[in-house]
């Protein structure tokens, strides 16, 4: 019996380790934890209930962006971290947001007060994998934020930081923004001009 419990725990840890310590009730059930057992582990303090049907291992030591794996699970793998939240993941700029920004496809119907949803069909080239979640590339993230007509100084700083970190080139950013969103391309061009004319 103890061996069986240890095996279950190992299997659960294997799943959670790929998702920044998070897992769903469905995933736990699939490997052998009954709903009664799940309730027991929450009561015992082994699992932390973070949302309806989403848990986290209590002993997991979180890293900076691990909480975003929770929203990947919440969206059932359909949400991609984007916009201001993606820029924070890439450590670009100083855009702040009180909510998590996710880009989802048009048919997505779920809602959460902590999430700001954006709708788009993201090509694979605009998405990168992190542990437990997907995030838009630095180039796509800047384009998405630029489309919302942000403060020009802030946008210019973000572009400068991304370029200095080797995450993109100005040519690449200009070309991609023209293809994705002409409004974003205009704001990006103004921000680039701002950078190039600054002392």
C-alpha positions in Angstrom: 0.0 0.0 0.0 2.8 2.4 0.9 4.6 1.5 -2.3 1.4 2.2 -4.3 1.1 5.6 -2.6 4.8 6.4 -3.3 4.3 5.4 -7.0 1.2 7.7 -7.2 3.1 10.5 -5.7 6.0 10.1 -8.2 3.6 10.1 -11.1 1.9 13.2 -9.8 5.2 14.9 -9.2 6.3 14.0 -12.8 3.2 15.8 -14.2 3.5 18.8 -11.8 7.2 19.3 -12.6 6.3 20.0 -16.2 3.7 22.5 -15.1 5.6 24.6 -12.6 4.2 22.6 -9.7 0.5 22.8 -10.8 -1.8 20.1 -11.9 -5.6 19.7 -12.4 -8.1 17.5 -10.6 -8.6 15.6 -13.9 -4.9 14.9 -14.2 -4.8 13.6 -10.6 -7.9 11.5 -11.2 -6.4 10.0 -14.3 -3.3 8.6 -12.5 -5.3 7.2 -9.6 -6.3 9.9 -7.1 -10.0 9.7 -6.3 -11.8 12.9 -5.6 -12.0 11.8 -2.0 -8.2 11.4 -1.9 -7.8 14.8 -3.5 -9.9 16.4 -0.8 -7.8 14.6 1.8 -4.5 16.0 0.4 -5.9 19.5 0.4 -7.1 19.2 4.0 -3.7 17.7 5.0 -1.9 20.6 3.4 -0.1 18.5 0.8 -1.8 20.3 -2.1 -2.8 23.9 -2.3 -6.1 24.6 -4.1 -5.5 27.6 -6.3 -8.7 27.6 -8.4 -11.6 25.4 -9.2 -10.1 22.1 -10.3 -6.5 23.4 -10.1 -3.9 22.5 -7.4 -0.3 23.0 -6.7 2.1 20.9 -4.7 2.6 22.6 -1.3 6.4 22.0 -1.2 7.0 23.4 -4.7 9.4 26.4 -4.6 8.0 28.8 -7.1 10.2 30.8 -9.6 9.4 34.2 -10.9 6.9 33.4 -13.7 5.7 29.9 -12.5 2.2 31.4 -11.7 1.6 31.6 -15.5 1.4 27.8 -15.7 -1.8 28.1 -13.7 -3.4 30.1 -16.4 -2.2 27.7 -19.1 -4.1 24.9 -17.2 -7.1 27.2 -16.6 -7.3 27.8 -20.4 -6.9 24.1 -21.0 -3.7 24.8 -22.9 -5.4 27.2 -25.3 -4.1 30.4 -23.9 -0.7 32.0 -24.8 0.8 34.5 -22.5 1.0 37.7 -24.4 1.1 41.6 -24.4 2.4 43.2 -21.2 2.6 39.9 -19.4 4.8 38.4 -22.2 7.1 41.5 -22.1 7.5 40.9 -18.3 8.4 37.2 -19.0 11.1 38.4 -21.5 12.2 41.1 -19.1 11.5 43.9 -21.6 10.3 47.3 -20.8 8.3 48.6 -17.8 4.7 48.0 -18.9 2.5 47.2 -15.9 -0.8 45.4 -15.8 -3.0 44.3 -12.9 -4.2 41.3 -15.0 -2.6 38.4 -16.8 -2.8 38.8 -20.6 -3.6 35.7 -22.7 -4.2 35.4 -26.4 -6.8 32.8 -27.4 -8.6 31.8 -30.5 -12.0 33.2 -31.4 -14.0 30.2 -30.2 -12.7 30.6 -26.6 -15.6 31.3 -24.2 -14.1 31.1 -20.7 -13.7 34.2 -18.5 -11.8 35.1 -15.3 -11.5 38.4 -13.4 -7.7 38.0 -13.2 -7.3 37.6 -17.0 -7.4 40.0 -19.9 -8.2 38.0 -23.1 -7.1 38.9 -26.6 -8.3 37.0 -29.7 -6.0 36.0 -32.5 -4.7 32.9 -34.4 -1.1 33.0 -33.5 1.3 31.3 -36.0 3.8 28.9 -34.4 6.6 31.3 -35.3 5.2 33.8 -32.9 5.1 31.4 -29.9 7.8 29.9 -27.7 7.5 27.3 -25.0 8.4 27.8 -21.3 8.0 25.4 -18.4 4.2 24.9 -18.1 3.1 27.7 -20.5 3.5 29.2 -23.9 4.4 32.9 -24.5 4.6 35.1 -27.5 8.0 36.0 -28.8 9.6 39.3 -27.9 8.9 40.6 -31.4 5.2 39.6 -31.3 4.8 40.9 -27.8 6.1 44.3 -28.7 3.8 44.4 -31.8 0.8 43.4 -29.7 1.5 46.1 -27.1 2.2 48.7 -29.8 -1.2 48.1 -31.4 -2.8 49.5 -28.2 -1.1 52.9 -28.8 1.1 52.9 -25.7 3.2 55.7 -24.3 5.9 56.4 -27.0 8.7 56.7 -24.5 7.8 53.3 -22.9 7.6 51.6 -26.2 10.9 53.1 -27.3 12.6 51.8 -24.1 11.1 48.3 -24.6 12.4 48.2 -28.2 15.8 49.4 -27.1 16.1 46.8 -24.3 15.0 44.0 -26.6 17.5 45.0 -29.3 20.3 45.4 -26.8 19.5 42.0 -25.3 19.8 40.5 -28.8 16.1 39.4 -28.8 15.3 41.2 -32.1 16.6 43.5 -34.8 14.8 46.7 -35.9 14.5 45.4 -39.4 12.9 42.2 -38.2 10.5 44.2 -35.9 9.5 46.6 -38.7 8.9 43.8 -41.3 6.9 41.6 -38.9 4.8 44.5 -37.6 3.8 45.5 -41.1 2.5 42.0 -41.7 0.7 41.6 -38.4 -0.8 45.0 -37.7 -0.4 48.3 -39.6 -1.4 50.3 -36.6 1.3 48.7 -34.5 3.8 49.3 -37.3 3.0 53.0 -37.2 3.5 53.2 -33.4 6.7 51.1 -33.7 8.1 53.3 -36.4 7.5 56.5 -34.3 9.1 54.8 -31.3 12.2 53.8 -33.4 12.5 57.4 -34.7 12.3 58.6 -31.1 15.1 56.2 -30.2 17.3 57.3 -33.1 16.8 61.0 -32.5 17.3 60.9 -28.7 20.7 62.3 -27.5 
